[in-house]
Each structure stands twice: as C-alpha cells, then as structure tokens.
C-alpha cells in the first residue's frame, strides 16, 4: 500500500511539473554588471536564456514574429534580467512611475510567483525609456486572461534602464532580493514568466515565454518556467521614512473680501519598516501623513443613491493589500480616514499568510447601508484592527479567515468575522465562496440625521445593537469557446462592515452569465464575444426588487480598438416604495489606439433610467457620455482632456431632472523618469466651480517623494454678489518632502 501511494505521488508530481522548464542560474559578482541599459556579451555570457517565443495575442500560441530573449542571472543581492528585443518600430514615452499609459507603447513585464502557490504574481514592468510600473495580480474573480484582479498600487523598489538602437532595444532589470517577498532560505525556486507588448501595423502584439491557455481558470498556475538559484544573502530591511509637509490656505466668502493665506499647517512624522526575517515584517507610523496630493478625477454623483468611493493611493495601506481581496467589500482602507498611529504585521510563510493592521483614527467615517440608499457621516476617534489569515494548500486551493473590528470613543463598536475559500478544479472549473457575520452597537451621536430605517432599526445613531450576515458564492466554467458563471449573493437587512464599503443590504441576488468566444485573428476582426446575463434580486421577504436581462457584444479590431455594446432590458427595478417596469437602456464603449501618439476612451449610455434624488423618484430619458483622449506630443509631453456628461430628461414635460458635465484637462511634462511637472484643471458644471492644480513632483523611488504645488478654486456665485467672472474663493499652497532612509 505504501509503495502504491508513493507511485501515485510520483505520477501526480510528474504530471504537475513535466511541462515546466527549469533554469539553474549562474551566480555572478555584482560588479560585473554595468547598469547602463546596454545588455553586453560579458553580462550575459553565463546567463540562462528564456525566449519569448509564443505570440499569445492576437494569435494564440503561434511563433512570435520578432525575437525577444531574456537573459537571467543573479548576484548575492539581486536578480538580473537583460532583454534583447528586435523591433521595426518602437513607441517608448518617458512616463512617471506607475502610470498605466506605459501599455500604450513597448513594454516588458517580469512576472514572478516567488512562493509557487499562485497566491499572487508580482508584475515588474519597464519600457525602453526606463519608465517603471509594478502591480500584483491575484487569482480569483475575473475571466482568465483579464486584468480585473490586478492591484495596481504595489510599491516594489526595482530599477530598469533601456537603450534604443537600430532594429530594436536593450533593457536591463535590477531586482533587489530585499524588495520583494519570498520564503525564508538562501536557496530559492521561483516561477517566472516574461511578457512583451508592442504595436505593429496598429495592432497590439503580446508575446510570452509561457504558453497561454484559454481553458484554464487559474491563470497564475500556467507559468511554465522556473528559476533556481542558491547562496543568496537575505538582507533584513530596516527603513525609516520621515516626512515634513506644510500648507498655507485661505478662503473668502464675500466678493469684495481680500483672500489672505492666514491658515497655516505644518506637520511631520516618521514611518519605520523592518524585517525580523524574510517572511515577517513590522511596519509602524507615528503621526503618518496619508494625505493624497494629486486630485482624483471627480465622479458625477448627482444621481447616485449610495456613497461613491475612490481608489486607495496611500502607500502604507497598499502594502500587503492583496491579502484583503473580497467580492463583498468588507474591507476598505479609506474608511480609516485620519490615523494618528498605525501599525502592520505581515508574515508570509511558504504555505500561509498573516496580516495584522491596527490604527487609531481621529476622524472616523460612518456608513449606514440600507436596501436602496446609504447614509454617511464623520465621527470622532476610533480604534481599528484587522486580522487576516490565509492558508495555501496548493497552487489551486486557498482558505482564509478575517476579523475586522472598530471601537468608537464614547461607546459603540462594529465587529465583522468571516471565512473564504477558492478552489480551482478540473482545470476549467472554479469555485469561490465568502461568508461573514457582523455584531454592531451604534454610538449615540449626531453624525447622521435621517428618518429612514433598515429592518427594525433606525438609520440615526441612537445606540441600537444588531447583528447580520452575508454570503457570496460563485461557480465558474471556462473553455476557449464557452464561459459561464452562476453567482449567489445574500446580505441581511442589518449587515454592514464598519471598516468596509457596504452601500446596500437586504439583498438576495441570483446572477447567471453565459458567453460565446471566437478568435478569427483577421486584420479587422481579431476576436469577438457574445454574452447573455440575467439577474434577479429579492429582499428578505422574498419580494422581487430587480430583474434584468442583458446582451453583450464585444470585438477587437484594428488600431487595438475594443468595441463593446450592452443592451439591458429591465423587467423590474425598485427604489424605496416605487417600482418601474419594462424599460430599456444601452451602453456603447469604444477604446482604441488608432495612431502611435494617440489613444482614447469613449462611453455612451442612453435609454431610460431612474432619477433617484427626486422627492418621488421618476423614470426619465437618460444620457451619460464619458470621453478622454491622450496625445503624446513627444516622448516627454502628454495632454489628456476628459469630459463626463449626464442628464435625465423628463418623459412628460421635456425638461430635465438634472443636466450637467465635468471637464478636466491634464497636461504633463516628464523631464525624466523621476521628475515631472503637471497642470490639472477642472470645471464642474453642477457646482459651477473651477479647480486648478499646478504640481511639481520628484519621485526617485516608490517612497521618496517631493511635491510642490497648489490648489485654486474659483466660483462666480458669492453670498453678496453674483460675479460675471469666476474669482478665486479658496487657495492652498502645499509642500511635502518624504525621504526613504535604508
């Protein structure tokens, strides 16, 4: 029996790993690398060669037309990857770090699974100009091959330099071992894939060192190269991140009043990050400055019945964020608004991961979800803690637990506990589940004032105690031609997560999706899909609240142009006590790069929709238009105008429930990969305000930052006078300097 079991284990191991190519790397002295963007014969004389021989898009695992070869070696302290690429035409603008405009030209990505269990992929991307981008890709939601589950706010301190020459380019990557997570030990084995993107005849070409597989639900399991190296030096990081910031601001409310910069604010703080060992790190901040400098693109929320959210851009919260990825938004770092102290422990073992976050928040957001609306206020001090544990049984199975806790000063708390699991089985099948319980006691406070109820409780904060639950389950099947999923989501009428972003509850939702894919790979039709989706949503009394059917058409054509059309028939849609039936809306979205220096996004939604913010909600004729276009004037200068327009026209009288737009212009000049100057201007037609922000930024690594800039706000409607011209009513000048000491 023991021999039979051993024989079976050997067969399984052979089947699992027979397709993987192993590269035993040769160790070099770090002084032998001249980091100048030129891949010399001496630097790669004993390097392992990994050829990007598969074109995976738009064709499928065919032989790549242009040669791209990666040369991989290592020293005691870093991994070296040299790229030699043959190209007829190269697009390589100088771009500030972590700008996804990188993919509008030539780019090389190094993709690493350092634990070998598909918990994530580390994306390290550079272009021939040496511009850098990094991300973390997770398994889980999203169709295979999609970028839906990319966490784009990772901060890995690697470097790259390139050189463009006749017939192609060279590109060198230096990846310090101290900057990326991997298991303890001087001997390592990592999965690796190297991918290239470039444009030929207005077609985006993607080549890869690993074969693609359109019938695999676990895309992170497909890396068919591994690198093995030994006797590295494990450097324990000890980093200090001091900062100073200051601003002057002023405001005037009367037209003839003089605006004086009499509000002064000066702040400073310190961050500390150190490794106990390679797997265990501790990070703490004293009086952290989590202020965001560059303004978010304003979202139109005039017809939104729930709160809207913006992406997290604060480095402290983005480190380790891939451990907190859920379909039900029980964790949202922006719910920790103004912490005076925060700490984080991250322990990443070979088969498990532990994440512990604590924070004292001085101005705590409070969000109350109901069946149709959400209500938001700002509270006082709170203590927040997050405990997350994951176990990776193998590269296709993950189990996890989470605890989220908040205690309010003066009374009240919100506790949420949950478990989740992800199973990839039979290659084409995937199952993911999440379940949560919450136990809450409201503070007695005036942060929110409303006469609404949720279930048997009031939205007002009057000390009520309640508990609820939620569950999400999805089973997904993917083949090259057919892709389907069935989802079930349930939230009780008293479910919430105080450290999350839950905007609606009292939901029982059933969702079915089925898609047909084809890949003609012709000049004017590279691929297309036809999809059908049906959704039914009930409340907990089993009353139907929403029913809709949708038809999707999507195709990819010349100029990397993606055309998407959505037809939606709403059988029933409810809001509060009002019901609306049998109405249609349409969505057309086009994204493309017709010219080497231009790319654009266009979205047009039209049909009937509900005007939610009327005293009695009404059904009207809606129009939503979003358009942005980016011009690369040269390698250094980019100009990007953006416009968003929304209205709902009354069905009877021909007037409007609301109508307006937001226009934005972003002009950036990149002196080099670290230094840029930008000017952001925005006009909000809904509030009739103009916003202007000039900004100079210097960012030599992910954490060292220097900002100098200001905000100007203009209005023409003062309390005492309606000006025919827009005048400044608010001004702010700010400076921030943050320097990483290693």
N, C-alpha and C positions, 0 to 999 in steps of 0.2 A: 504494500500500500504506500509506504514511504517513497519507494522508487517511482511508483506511478505518479505520485504527487510531484516529485522532483522533475520527472519527464514532462508533465503538463506545464509546470512553471517555466521550463526552458523553452517549450514551444511558444507559450504566450510572450515571453521575452523576445524571442526571435521574430515573431510576427509584429510586435510593437516597434521594434527598433531596426528591423532589417533594412528599412528604406532610408535610414539616417546615415549620412556621410560624416565620418569623424575626421577632424583635423587636429593633429597633435602639434601644437605651436612650438616654435623655437624661441628661446629666450635671448634677448639682446641687451646690450648695455644702452641705457637711455641716452648716453652722449652720442650714440651712433645715428640718432635721428636728428636731422636738421629740419626743424619745423618751419618750412618756408612755402608750403603749398605746392612744392615740386616733388613728385614721387621718383626718387633716384634709384638707379640699379643697386647701389650699395645698401639702401634702406630696405629693399625687398629681396635681397639675394637669397635669404633662407626663410622667407615668409610663406605661409600657406596660401594657396590661390583658391579663391571662391569666385566662380564665374556666374554672372547674371545671364544665364543662357535661355531663360524662358520669358517670352512675352506673354503676360497674363491678361493684358487689356490693351486694345480692344479684342485682339485674338486670344486664344485660350491654349496656353502651354505649347505654343509654337516656338520655333527657333528665333531668338532675338536677331534683328537685322543689324544692329550696331553692337560692337563689342564693348562690354563693361566688365572689368575684372577688379576684384578686391584682393588686396594683399594684407594678410593679417599676421601680426606678431605681437610680442609683449615684452615689457621690461619688468622689473620688480614692482613698479608702482603704477604702470598704466598699460592699457591696451592700445595698440597702434593699428589703424586701418588706412591703407593707402588705396586710392581709387584711380584707375586709368580708364577713361571713357572716350570712345570715338564718337564724334558728333559732326554732322554737317552744319547745323545751326544751333547756337546756344543763346538762351534767354536767362540772364542772371543779374537781376537788380540787387542793389545794396538795400537791405531791409533791416529794420530794427528787430531785436530779438523777439521771438515768439509771435511773429506776425504771420498769419496763415496765407498771406499773399505770396509766401515762399513757393507755394504749389502752382502758382501761375507761370512758373518757369522751370528750368532744370533744377532737380533736387535729388539728393542721395539720402536714403534713410538707413541707419543701422538699427536693427530690431533685435532685442535681446530678451530671452527668457532665462534669467540667471538662476532660478530655482528649479526649472524643469518640470513644473507642475501646472503651467498655464494659468497661474493666479493673475498674471499680467504680462504685458510686453512693454519694455522700455523703448520708446522711439527717440532716436537722436538723429536730427535732420540738419543738413547743411547744403548750401548751393555753392557753385564755383567762386562766388564773391566772398565766401566765408561767413555769410549770414547764417544764424543758428535758430533752431526751433526744437523743442522737446515736448513729449507727451507720454501718457501712459494709456495703453489700450487694455480693456478688460473683456473677458468672456461674459456671456450673459445675454442681455437684451440686444435686439437688432439682428437683421438678417446677416448671414455670412458675407464677409467682404465689405460690409458697411462700416462707416466711421462713427456710427451713432454712439458707441460707448468709448470714445476717446476722451480722456481727461486732459484738457489742453493747457492746464496751468501747472504742470510739473516744472521743477527747477533743478536740473542737473548741471553742474558746473563742468562741462566739457568744452573742447575747443576744436575748431576746424579752420583750415586755410586752403585756398584753391588757387589755381593758375589756369588761365585760358590760353590755348595755343591753336595753331592751325590744325584742324581736323579733330578737335576735342578739348578735353580739360583733364587736369590732375586735381585731386582733392585729398587732403590728409586730415584724419581724425585722431585726436589725442583724448582718450577717455580714462581719467584717473580712477583707479580702483576705489579710492576713498569717497568718490562722489556718487556711486550707485550701490544699491542694496544687493547683497548676495549672501549665501550661507557662510558661516564661520569655516575657516580652514585655509591652509596655504595652497592646497591643490583644488582646482576648480574644473567644472564641466558645465558649460552653458550652451543652450540652444541659440542659434543665430540665423537670421535672415537678412539679406541686403537687397534693397529695392531702389529702383531708379525711375524717375519720371522726367519725360522731356516731350517736346512738341515737334511733330513732323507733318508738314503739309496741313497745318491747322488741326491736327489730330493729336490728342494726348496719348502718349505711349507709356505703359508701365511694364518694366521688366523686373525679374526677381531671380534670386538664387534658389528659391524653393518653388515647387510646382503649386499652382492654385488647385483648389478642389471646390467646385460649386455645390457639391453634395455633402459637405461637412458642416455640421452645426457648430463645432468647436474649431474656429479658425486659428486660435492660438496653439492648437495641437499639431499644426501642419508644418512646423519648422523642421526641415529635413537635413539640416546641417548642425553639427555640434562642434565646439572648440574645446580642447582640453589643454590645460597648462598647469604648471606646478611651481612651488617655491616662490610664491609672490610674498610681498611684505604687506601685512594688514596694518595700515595706518589708522590709528584711532583719532577721529576728528575731535578737535577742541576749537570751537569757533565762538567769537564774540562779535556781536552785531550792534554797536552803538549807533544812535541816531540823534540828530537835532533837527528841529523844524520850527518854523515861525511864520506867522502871517499877520498882516495888517488889513483891517477891513473897515468899511464904513457903509452907512445906509442913510438915505434921506426919503422922507415920506411926502414932503411938500415940494412943489415945483420950483419955487424960488429959494429953497433952502440950500445952503452950501454943503456939499458932501465932504466930510472930513474923515480921514483914516485915523480914528481915535480908538478903535478896538484892537488891542494888541494881544497876541497869544504866542508864547514861547514854550516849547516843550522838548523833553529829552527822555531817553530811555535806553534800555540795554536788553539784548537778547543773547542767550547762551545756548549752545548746542554742543553736546559732547557724546562720544561713543563709549559705553562701558566695554562692549566688544562689537564685532562687526554686525551682529544681529540686534543688539539692544542699544538704543539711543534715547537720550533725555534732552528735551528742549524746554526752556523756560524764558519768559519775558517779563521784565519789570517795567511797568508803565509803557506798554507797547504802543507804537504808533501804527495803527492799522488803517490809517486814512488812505483813501484812494485818490490819486492825483488826477489822472485823465478822466474826463467826464464820460459817463455812459451815454450811448445813443438813447435818446429819450423814447420811451414806448408810449403809444397812444392808449390811454386807459379810460377815455371818456365814456365808453360803453361797457366797461368790464364790471361785472357784479362781484368779483372777488379781487383780493390783493394780487398785484403782479410782483415778480421777483427779478433780480438782476444777478448775473453770474458773479461768483466769488473771485476777487483779484488780489486778496491779501496773502502773501507768501506763507505765513505761519499756518494758516488753515489749509492751504493747498498741499502741504507736505503730508503724505500718507492718506490723502482723501480717497484714494482708490479702495480703501478698506470700508468705506461708508457709502457704497453704491446700492441703492434700493429703488424698486419701482414705486413703492409707496414712500413719499418724501418725509420720512420720519426724522431725518437729519438735514438741517440747513445751517451752514456755518454763519450765514449773515443774520441769523436770529440771535447771535452773540454780537452785540452792536458796538459796545464801547468798553472793552475789558480793561481793568486796571492791572490785572495779573493773569497770566495764562501759562499752563504747563502741558507738556505732552510726553508720553512714553510710548515708544514704538518698538516692539520686539518681533522680528521676522525670523522665525526658525525654518528649518528645512520642510516641515510639514504643517506649520501653523503660523498664525499672526495674531498679535495682541496690540490693541490700540487703546490708550487711555488719555483722555483730554479733560482738563479742569480749567475753569475760567470764572473770575469774578467780574460781573458785568455791571456797569454804572447806570446805563440807560437801556433797560430790557424791553424789547418789542414783545407785545402780547397779541396773539392772533386767535380769534374765535371763529371756527368754521361752522356753517350751518348747511342745510340741504341745498340752498341756492346761492347764498351770499357768504362773504366773510367780513369780519369787523376787526379793525386793527387799532392799537393804541401803544403808547410808550410808557413804560413803568419805571420803577426805581431800581435799586440794587437787587442782584440775584447771584446765587452760586450755581454753576452749571458743571455737570460731569457727564462724560460719555465713556462707556466701556464696550469694546468690541473685540470679539474673539472669532477667529476663523480656523477651520481645520481643512487641509487639502489632502484628501485621501489618495488621490492620484491626479493626473492632468485633466480628468474629466468629471471629477466629483468634488464638490465643496459643501461644507456645512458651516453654519455660523450662528452666533448669539450676539445680542446687543442689549444694552441698558442705557437709557437716556434720562437724566434726572435734573430737575431745576427746582431750587428752593428760593422763594421770594422773601426779601426783607419785610418784616412786619406780618408774615403769615401767608400761607398758600404754597402749593407745590404742584409740579407736574412730573409724573414718572411714567415712562414707556419702556416695556420689555418685549423682546421679540426673538424670533429664530428664523433662519432662512436656509435654503438648500438649492443647489444647482447640480443637475445630473445630465451629462451627455452620454447617450447610449445608442447602440446600433448605428453609429456614425451620423445618420440623418435625423435622429430624434433627440429632442432636448426638453427637459422638464425643469421649471424653476418655480419655487414656492416661497412665500413670506407670510409670517403671522405675527401680530402684535397685540398686546394688551396695554391699556393705559389706566392710570389711577391718579385722579386730579382733585385738588381742593383749590378753589379760586381764592385769590386775595380779596380783601374788602377794599376797593379802590374805585376812583372815578376815571380810570384810564380810558374806558369805553362807555359811551352812553347810547343805548338803543332800546327800543321796546320790543325787539324780536326775541324769539325763543328758539332753542334747539331741544327737541324732545320735550321732556318735562322741566327743563331748566331755562333760566333767563340768560341772555347774552351779557347783561350788566354783571359786573364783578361784585357779587354780594356774598361771597364765602361759601357757595354751594360745593358739595362733594359729589363726584360721579366717577364712573369708570366705563370704558368701552373696549371695542376690539376692531381689528381689521384683518383681512386675509387677501392675498393675491396668489393666483396660480396660473401658470401658462404651460401648455404643451405645444411644441413646435416641431414641424417636419419640413426638411428641405431637401429637394433634389435639384438637378440642373434645370429642369423644366417646371416643376410644381413646387410651390412653397406655401405652407399653411400654418396657421396657429389658431388656438382656441384659448381665450383668457376669461378668467372669472375674478372679479374684484368685489369685495364687500367691506363696507365701513358702517359701524353702528352710528346712530344719531348723536352719540356722545363721545365719539372717537376724536382724539386730537393728539398731537405731539408738540409740546411747548418748545422743543429745540428743533422743530421741523418746519415744514411749509405745507400744511394741510389746509386747503382753502374750501373744500366741500366734504360733507359726510352724509350719512343716511343714504347709502348707495348699495344696491345690488346690481352689478353690471356684468352682462354677458357680451362677449365680443368674438366674432368669427371673421377670419381673413383667409382668402384663397387667391393665389397668384399664378399666372402662366408666364414664363420667361422664354425668350428666344434670343439667339445671338447670331444674326446674319453676317455681321462683320463686313458690311459693304461700305463704300465710301460715304454714302449719305444715310445709312442706317446701320449703326454698329450693334445696337441691341434694343429690345423693347420689352415691356411687360404690360399685361392686362390683369387688373386685380379687382376683386369684389370683397366688400366688407359690410357686415351687418352688426348693429349694436342695439341691445335692449337694456334699459336701465330702469330699475324699480326702487321704491323706497321700502322700508321695513314692514310696512303694512301691505306689501305686495301690490301696490298701485303703480301702474306703468307711468313713468315720468318722461322717458325719452325713447324714441325708436327711430333709427335712421338706417338707410342703405346707401352705400357709396360705390361708385365705379371709378377706377383709376386707370389712366393710360399714361405711360411714360416711355420716352425713347431718347436715345443718344445719337446725335448726328454730327455732321462736320463742324469744325470750329469748337470742339469739345462742348457742344450745345446740348444741354439737357432740357427737354420739354416735358412738362408734367401737367396733366389735366385731371381734375376731380369733379365728378358730378355727384351731388348729395341730395337725396330725397328724404325729407324729414316727415315721417309718418305722424310723429307727435313730439312736441318739445314743450316742457312746462317751466314756468318760473313763478315762484310763490304760489298763489292760488289760481293762476291763469294758465290756460292751455292753448297751444297753437298747433294746427294740424295741416298736413298736406301742402308743404311749401318746399321750394327747390332753391339751391344755390350752387354756384360754380366757382372753381378756382383754377386759374391758369398761371403756371410758374415757368419761367424760362431763365436758364443760367448758361452763360457761354463765354468763350474767348475767341471772337472772330478774327482778331488781329493780335500780333505778338505783344503790342503795347496796351491792349485794352481788354478788360473783362467786365461783365455786367451781370446783374440780377434783376429780374422783373417779376412782379407778382400782381395779379389782377383777380380780385374776388368780387362776384356780383350775384345778385339774386335777392331773396327775401331773408330778413333777419329780425331779431327782436331788439327793440330799443329798451334796454333793461332799466335805465335810470329815470324813466317817466314815472309819475305817480301811479298811473295804471300802465303797465308795460304794453307796448303796441308792436304790431308786426308791420314793417315797412320795407322799402326797397333799398338795399344796402350796396355800397361801393367801397371797396378797400383797394388802394393801389400803393405798392411799395416798389421803389426803383433806386438802384445805386449803380454807378458806373465808375470804374477806376482807370485813370490814364497814367501809364508810366511814361512821363515826358522824356526822361532819360534814366540812366541807372540809379540816379540819386533822388530824383524829384517825382513824387506821385500826388495826384489830385483826385479826390473822391467826393463827388456830390451825391447826396442821399435825399430822397423825398418820400414821405409817407402821408397818404391822404385817406380820410374816412368820412363817410356820411351815411345817414339813413333818411330817406325821403318818405314823407307821409303818403300813405296809399290814397287817401281821400282828397286832401286839400292841395297837395302838390308842394307844400312847404317842407321844411326839414326838421327832424327831431334834433339833429346836430350835424355840423358840417365844418371841416377844417383840415389843416395839414401841418406837418412839421418838416422844415427844410434844414439840411445840415451840409456844411462844406468842410472837408478835412484836407488840408494841404500840408504835406510833409517833405522836408528836405533832409536826406540822410548824408551827413558828411562822411561817415564811415560806419562800420557795423555797431559802434558803441555810442556815437554822438549824433543827435538829430534835433531839429527844430520843427515845430508844428504849429499850425494855427487852426483852431476849431471854431467855427461859427454856426449858430443855430437860430432859426426863427420858429417860434411856437405860435401858430395862428389861433389856437384855442385860448391861450392865456394872453396873446398879443404881447409877447416879450421876445427880446433879442438877447442871445447869450454869446459871449466872445471869450475864447481862452487861448492866449499865446503860451507856448510851453517849450522850454529847452530841457532836454534830458540827456544824461550821460550814464550809461549802464555797461561797464566793462565785464561784469559777471552777473548772474541772476540776482544777487543780493546787494551788491554795491550800487547805489543809486544816488544820483544828484538831479534834483528838479528845481527849476526856477521858472516861475510863471505867474499868471494872474487870471482872475475871472472878472468879467464885466457883464452886468445885467442892465438892460435898457427897457424902459416902458414909456408909454405916452399918456397913460391914464393915472394922474396923481390925484390925491384926495381933494386938492384945492383947484385943480386946473387940468383940462384935457389938452395936452400939447399937440400941435400939428406935427411935431417931430419927436422921434424917440430920444429920450435923455437917460443918462446913467442914473439908476437909483440904488445900485449896490456895486461895490468894488471890493476886490480882495487881491492882495499880493502875497505870494507864498514862496517859501524856500524849504527844501528838505534835502538833507545830506545823511546818507546811511552808508556805512563802510564796513565791509566784512573783513575781520581780522582772523587769520588762520594760524 
